[in-house]
Amino acid sequence: FVPPETQEANIARAQAILAEAFTTEVVTLVPPGNLLQPVTAEIARRHGVRYLSYGAPTSRSGVLPVVGNECGVVFHDRDVVLGGLPWLRARLDEVRGREVRFVRELGERLVSGTP
């Protein structure tokens, strides 16, 4: 459990750092460990997050829409570190020729009802 005040400070700081690093607003939150306290979505929304992406089912209900793992091929930096380049190449080979989309795009489609 992380107190709401700590979450507020952490999310605000992270949003500022990421926006500066990528020179664009960051609108997706991937909760660490796929764990999300109920208050976290509201705090994230207040700081510009528009979509959540984690192991929950895809949904348009709730404080923020959720782009669930079933919407694509999901992996994290830890997976690449543990599996190395051969693991990453194998994952990419599995989806060769498929359309690549960012979670932001999937969230926009989810909200608009576009398939």
N, CA and C atoms as a LAMMPS dump frame, in Angstrom:
ITEM: TIMESTEP
0
ITEM: NUMBER OF ATOMS
345
ITEM: BOX BOUNDS ff ff ff
-5.0000000000000000e+02 5.0000000000000000e+02
-5.0000000000000000e+02 5.0000000000000000e+02
-5.0000000000000000e+02 5.0000000000000000e+02
ITEM: ATOMS id mol type element x y z
1 1 1 N 0.842 -1.187 0
2 1 2 C 0 0 0
3 1 3 C 0.882 1.243 0
4 2 1 N 0.623 2.127 -0.93
5 2 2 C 1.35 3.398 -1.003
6 2 3 C 0.35 4.509 -0.703
7 3 1 N 0.627 5.349 0.293
8 3 2 C -0.311 6.417 0.641
9 3 3 C -0.603 7.324 -0.56
10 4 1 N -1.837 7.817 -0.664
11 4 2 C -2.211 8.687 -1.792
12 4 3 C -1.292 9.893 -1.965
13 5 1 N -0.841 10.482 -0.868
14 5 2 C 0.03 11.656 -0.963
15 5 3 C 1.352 11.297 -1.645
16 6 1 N 1.874 10.124 -1.324
17 6 2 C 3.118 9.659 -1.944
18 6 3 C 2.896 9.374 -3.421
19 7 1 N 1.766 8.741 -3.738
20 7 2 C 1.448 8.474 -5.14
21 7 3 C 1.328 9.777 -5.928
22 8 1 N 0.654 10.744 -5.336
23 8 2 C 0.467 12.049 -5.989
24 8 3 C 1.822 12.665 -6.338
25 9 1 N 2.721 12.68 -5.382
26 9 2 C 4.051 13.26 -5.609
27 9 3 C 4.831 12.459 -6.648
28 10 1 N 4.782 11.136 -6.553
29 10 2 C 5.527 10.288 -7.485
30 10 3 C 5.01 10.418 -8.913
31 11 1 N 3.699 10.411 -9.079
32 11 2 C 3.117 10.511 -10.42
33 11 3 C 3.392 11.889 -11.012
34 12 1 N 3.252 12.932 -10.219
35 12 2 C 3.54 14.286 -10.713
36 12 3 C 4.991 14.393 -11.172
37 13 1 N 5.899 13.885 -10.373
38 13 2 C 7.325 13.947 -10.707
39 13 3 C 7.624 13.113 -11.956
40 14 1 N 7.066 11.911 -12.007
41 14 2 C 7.3 11.031 -13.159
42 14 3 C 6.766 11.647 -14.446
43 15 1 N 5.581 12.232 -14.384
44 15 2 C 5.005 12.858 -15.578
45 15 3 C 5.901 13.991 -16.08
46 16 1 N 6.418 14.796 -15.169
47 16 2 C 7.295 15.908 -15.563
48 16 3 C 8.589 15.387 -16.189
49 17 1 N 9.187 14.384 -15.581
50 17 2 C 10.437 13.816 -16.099
51 17 3 C 10.214 13.21 -17.482
52 18 1 N 9.159 12.425 -17.629
53 18 2 C 8.896 11.757 -18.906
54 18 3 C 8.529 12.746 -20.005
55 19 1 N 7.731 13.742 -19.67
56 19 2 C 7.359 14.749 -20.668
57 19 3 C 8.594 15.492 -21.169
58 20 1 N 9.503 15.797 -20.268
59 20 2 C 10.729 16.48 -20.677
60 20 3 C 11.615 15.554 -21.509
61 21 1 N 11.752 14.314 -21.088
62 21 2 C 12.626 13.374 -21.793
63 21 3 C 12.119 13.058 -23.197
64 22 1 N 10.805 12.906 -23.345
65 22 2 C 10.24 12.514 -24.638
66 22 3 C 9.675 13.697 -25.425
67 23 1 N 9.742 14.875 -24.852
68 23 2 C 9.21 16.112 -25.453
69 23 3 C 7.783 15.947 -25.971
70 24 1 N 6.985 15.258 -25.2
71 24 2 C 5.556 15.106 -25.477
72 24 3 C 4.87 14.705 -24.181
73 25 1 N 3.57 14.879 -24.131
74 25 2 C 2.869 14.453 -22.921
75 25 3 C 2.759 12.929 -22.909
76 26 1 N 2.873 12.361 -21.732
77 26 2 C 2.756 10.919 -21.551
78 26 3 C 1.359 10.655 -21.018
79 27 1 N 0.589 9.857 -21.753
80 27 2 C -0.829 9.692 -21.417
81 27 3 C -1.188 8.281 -20.971
82 28 1 N -0.195 7.398 -20.864
83 28 2 C -0.452 6.015 -20.466
84 28 3 C 0.283 5.708 -19.176
85 29 1 N -0.403 5.059 -18.256
86 29 2 C 0.222 4.573 -17.026
87 29 3 C 0.18 3.056 -17.034
88 30 1 N 1.344 2.454 -16.867
89 30 2 C 1.453 1.011 -16.68
90 30 3 C 1.816 0.82 -15.211
91 31 1 N 0.853 0.388 -14.391
92 31 2 C 1.131 0.272 -12.956
93 31 3 C 2.211 -0.777 -12.674
94 32 1 N 3.152 -0.455 -11.817
95 32 2 C 4.204 -1.412 -11.475
96 32 3 C 3.61 -2.705 -10.924
97 33 1 N 4.075 -3.819 -11.443
98 33 2 C 3.617 -5.118 -10.949
99 33 3 C 2.169 -5.42 -11.269
100 34 1 N 1.574 -4.677 -12.185
101 34 2 C 0.16 -4.863 -12.533
102 34 3 C -0.769 -4.664 -11.345
103 35 1 N -0.324 -3.888 -10.367
104 35 2 C -1.135 -3.617 -9.179
105 35 3 C -1.565 -2.161 -9.185
106 36 1 N -2.847 -1.956 -8.917
107 36 2 C -3.39 -0.603 -8.972
108 36 3 C -4.355 -0.402 -7.812
109 37 1 N -4.046 0.547 -6.947
110 37 2 C -4.982 0.909 -5.889
111 37 3 C -6.1 1.739 -6.506
112 38 1 N -7.313 1.664 -5.986
113 38 2 C -8.424 2.42 -6.568
114 38 3 C -8.139 3.914 -6.719
115 39 1 N -7.433 4.517 -5.8
116 39 2 C -7.167 5.958 -5.846
117 39 3 C -6.135 6.323 -6.922
118 40 1 N -5.335 5.363 -7.34
119 40 2 C -4.248 5.647 -8.276
120 40 3 C -4.752 6.175 -9.613
121 41 1 N -5.821 5.593 -10.137
122 41 2 C -6.351 6.032 -11.435
123 41 3 C -6.783 7.496 -11.376
124 42 1 N -7.426 7.891 -10.308
125 42 2 C -7.87 9.286 -10.175
126 42 3 C -6.671 10.227 -10.073
127 43 1 N -5.665 9.837 -9.317
128 43 2 C -4.46 10.67 -9.205
129 43 3 C -3.799 10.798 -10.576
130 44 1 N -3.665 9.69 -11.273
131 44 2 C -3.042 9.704 -12.599
132 44 3 C -3.838 10.583 -13.564
133 45 1 N -5.154 10.487 -13.523
134 45 2 C -6.008 11.301 -14.395
135 45 3 C -5.742 12.787 -14.169
136 46 1 N -5.603 13.173 -12.904
137 46 2 C -5.341 14.583 -12.583
138 46 3 C -4.009 15.074 -13.147
139 47 1 N -3.113 14.139 -13.434
140 47 2 C -1.781 14.506 -13.941
141 47 3 C -1.625 14.193 -15.426
142 48 1 N -2.741 14.113 -16.14
143 48 2 C -2.681 14 -17.593
144 48 3 C -2.737 12.61 -18.176
145 49 1 N -2.777 11.597 -17.333
146 49 2 C -2.877 10.227 -17.849
147 49 3 C -4.293 10.014 -18.371
148 50 1 N -4.4 9.413 -19.554
149 50 2 C -5.714 9.159 -20.149
150 50 3 C -6.029 7.675 -20.283
151 51 1 N -4.992 6.818 -20.184
152 51 2 C -5.205 5.378 -20.362
153 51 3 C -4.358 4.597 -19.365
154 52 1 N -4.924 3.484 -18.914
155 52 2 C -4.175 2.528 -18.107
156 52 3 C -3.878 1.326 -18.99
157 53 1 N -2.733 0.707 -18.795
158 53 2 C -2.392 -0.498 -19.543
159 53 3 C -1.754 -1.483 -18.579
160 54 1 N -2.482 -2.576 -18.34
161 54 2 C -1.957 -3.603 -17.434
162 54 3 C -2.799 -4.858 -17.554
163 55 1 N -2.615 -5.798 -16.655
164 55 2 C -3.23 -7.11 -16.751
165 55 3 C -4.721 -7.177 -16.517
166 56 1 N -5.383 -6.068 -16.322
167 56 2 C -6.845 -6.066 -16.149
168 56 3 C -7.51 -6.211 -17.52
169 57 1 N -8.758 -6.677 -17.549
170 57 2 C -9.464 -6.764 -18.834
171 57 3 C -9.679 -5.372 -19.436
172 58 1 N -9.681 -5.309 -20.749
173 58 2 C -9.946 -4.053 -21.449
174 58 3 C -11.33 -3.546 -21.078
175 59 1 N -11.416 -2.239 -20.803
176 59 2 C -12.683 -1.669 -20.352
177 59 3 C -12.711 -0.167 -20.6
178 60 1 N -13.898 0.338 -20.928
179 60 2 C -14.086 1.792 -21.042
180 60 3 C -14.707 2.362 -19.777
181 61 1 N -15.108 1.519 -18.852
182 61 2 C -15.721 2.015 -17.619
183 61 3 C -14.627 2.332 -16.606
184 62 1 N -14.98 3.054 -15.588
185 62 2 C -14.005 3.415 -14.572
186 62 3 C -13.473 4.818 -14.788
187 63 1 N -12.593 5.225 -13.92
188 63 2 C -12.021 6.569 -13.971
189 63 3 C -11.229 6.771 -15.261
190 64 1 N -10.47 5.745 -15.659
191 64 2 C -9.693 5.771 -16.9
192 64 3 C -9.941 4.48 -17.669
193 65 1 N -9.975 4.55 -19.002
194 65 2 C -10.111 3.317 -19.77
195 65 3 C -8.867 2.445 -19.606
196 66 1 N -9.075 1.133 -19.676
197 66 2 C -7.986 0.171 -19.527
198 66 3 C -7.753 -0.524 -20.864
199 67 1 N -6.524 -0.464 -21.345
200 67 2 C -6.102 -1.243 -22.504
201 67 3 C -5.44 -2.486 -21.926
202 68 1 N -6.179 -3.594 -21.934
203 68 2 C -5.696 -4.828 -21.317
204 68 3 C -4.655 -5.542 -22.16
205 69 1 N -4.005 -6.507 -21.544
206 69 2 C -2.94 -7.243 -22.213
207 69 3 C -3.409 -8.001 -23.448
208 70 1 N -4.711 -8.298 -23.525
209 70 2 C -5.198 -9.056 -24.681
210 70 3 C -5.193 -8.221 -25.962
211 71 1 N -4.91 -6.937 -25.839
212 71 2 C -4.919 -6.045 -27.012
213 71 3 C -3.638 -6.116 -27.831
214 72 1 N -2.667 -6.863 -27.384
215 72 2 C -1.429 -6.912 -28.152
216 72 3 C -0.41 -7.841 -27.542
217 73 1 N 0.796 -7.733 -28.029
218 73 2 C 1.913 -8.511 -27.51
219 73 3 C 2.553 -7.671 -26.419
220 74 1 N 2.548 -8.197 -25.226
221 74 2 C 2.998 -7.422 -24.07
222 74 3 C 4.331 -7.966 -23.566
223 75 1 N 5.29 -7.068 -23.42
224 75 2 C 6.518 -7.424 -22.725
225 75 3 C 7.111 -6.164 -22.123
226 76 1 N 7.987 -6.36 -21.186
227 76 2 C 8.57 -5.244 -20.45
228 76 3 C 10.088 -5.314 -20.536
229 77 1 N 10.729 -4.251 -20.148
230 77 2 C 12.185 -4.213 -20.207
231 77 3 C 12.812 -5.362 -19.422
232 78 1 N 12.199 -5.746 -18.32
233 78 2 C 12.721 -6.854 -17.514
234 78 3 C 12.765 -8.14 -18.328
235 79 1 N 11.737 -8.369 -19.162
236 79 2 C 11.701 -9.56 -20.002
237 79 3 C 12.897 -9.588 -20.955
238 80 1 N 13.228 -8.437 -21.509
239 80 2 C 14.361 -8.35 -22.434
240 80 3 C 15.666 -8.587 -21.682
241 81 1 N 15.779 -8.017 -20.49
242 81 2 C 16.995 -8.209 -19.694
243 81 3 C 17.177 -9.686 -19.355
244 82 1 N 16.113 -10.348 -18.923
245 82 2 C 16.22 -11.755 -18.532
246 82 3 C 16.393 -12.686 -19.726
247 83 1 N 15.682 -12.401 -20.822
248 83 2 C 15.721 -13.297 -21.979
249 83 3 C 16.782 -12.962 -23.005
250 84 1 N 17.279 -11.741 -22.96
251 84 2 C 18.305 -11.329 -23.9
252 84 3 C 17.766 -11.099 -25.304
253 85 1 N 18.681 -10.793 -26.202
254 85 2 C 18.303 -10.521 -27.584
255 85 3 C 17.645 -11.716 -28.275
256 86 1 N 18.076 -12.952 -28.017
257 86 2 C 17.389 -14.08 -28.665
258 86 3 C 15.9 -14.127 -28.294
259 87 1 N 15.59 -13.85 -27.044
260 87 2 C 14.185 -13.843 -26.609
261 87 3 C 13.415 -12.749 -27.346
262 88 1 N 13.997 -11.553 -27.416
263 88 2 C 13.332 -10.439 -28.085
264 88 3 C 13.134 -10.732 -29.574
265 89 1 N 14.154 -11.27 -30.221
266 89 2 C 14.02 -11.608 -31.649
267 89 3 C 12.903 -12.625 -31.867
268 90 1 N 12.821 -13.619 -30.993
269 90 2 C 11.764 -14.637 -31.117
270 90 3 C 10.385 -14.005 -30.96
271 91 1 N 10.238 -13.111 -30.001
272 91 2 C 8.944 -12.428 -29.811
273 91 3 C 8.577 -11.605 -31.036
274 92 1 N 9.544 -10.893 -31.582
275 92 2 C 9.283 -10.071 -32.761
276 92 3 C 8.963 -10.933 -33.982
277 93 1 N 9.633 -12.081 -34.108
278 93 2 C 9.331 -13.001 -35.215
279 93 3 C 7.895 -13.51 -35.139
280 94 1 N 7.386 -13.713 -33.916
281 94 2 C 6.012 -14.198 -33.726
282 94 3 C 4.979 -13.236 -34.308
283 95 1 N 5.298 -11.97 -34.349
284 95 2 C 4.321 -10.971 -34.798
285 95 3 C 4.738 -10.28 -36.099
286 96 1 N 5.712 -10.833 -36.766
287 96 2 C 6.186 -10.235 -38.025
288 96 3 C 5.008 -10.043 -38.977
289 97 1 N 4.933 -8.865 -39.555
290 97 2 C 3.874 -8.561 -40.509
291 97 3 C 2.601 -8.005 -39.89
292 98 1 N 2.495 -8.059 -38.57
293 98 2 C 1.309 -7.499 -37.914
294 98 3 C 1.467 -5.998 -37.726
295 99 1 N 0.337 -5.337 -37.607
296 99 2 C 0.321 -3.894 -37.407
297 99 3 C 0.87 -3.544 -36.02
298 100 1 N 1.664 -2.498 -35.957
299 100 2 C 2.226 -2.032 -34.689
300 100 3 C 1.491 -0.765 -34.28
301 101 1 N 1.019 -0.744 -33.046
302 101 2 C 0.327 0.432 -32.515
303 101 3 C 0.828 0.702 -31.102
304 102 1 N 0.824 1.977 -30.745
305 102 2 C 1.138 2.364 -29.379
306 102 3 C -0.105 2.198 -28.517
307 103 1 N 0.1 2.038 -27.216
308 103 2 C -1.031 1.923 -26.288
309 103 3 C -1.908 3.16 -26.396
310 104 1 N -1.304 4.309 -26.592
311 104 2 C -2.072 5.553 -26.753
312 104 3 C -3.085 5.403 -27.892
313 105 1 N -2.653 4.857 -29.029
314 105 2 C -3.553 4.661 -30.172
315 105 3 C -4.651 3.655 -29.844
316 106 1 N -4.281 2.585 -29.162
317 106 2 C -5.285 1.591 -28.773
318 106 3 C -6.306 2.209 -27.829
319 107 1 N -5.843 3.052 -26.908
320 107 2 C -6.747 3.741 -25.993
321 107 3 C -7.687 4.682 -26.718
322 108 1 N -7.158 5.42 -27.686
323 108 2 C -8.002 6.328 -28.469
324 108 3 C -9.083 5.551 -29.212
325 109 1 N -8.706 4.414 -29.795
326 109 2 C -9.683 3.573 -30.499
327 109 3 C -10.722 3.015 -29.527
328 110 1 N -10.273 2.606 -28.365
329 110 2 C -11.189 2.064 -27.359
330 110 3 C -12.225 3.107 -26.966
331 111 1 N -11.776 4.304 -26.681
332 111 2 C -12.671 5.371 -26.241
333 111 3 C -13.649 5.766 -27.347
334 112 1 N -13.163 5.796 -28.589
335 112 2 C -14.03 6.212 -29.702
336 112 3 C -14.918 5.084 -30.214
337 113 1 N -14.639 3.847 -29.787
338 113 2 C -15.418 2.708 -30.266
339 113 3 C -14.956 2.187 -31.613
340 114 1 N -13.795 2.66 -32.091
341 114 2 C -13.244 2.205 -33.367
342 114 3 C -12.542 0.867 -33.167
343 115 1 N -12.814 -0.112 -34.039
344 115 2 C -12.14 -1.425 -33.882
345 115 3 C -10.656 -1.362 -34.169
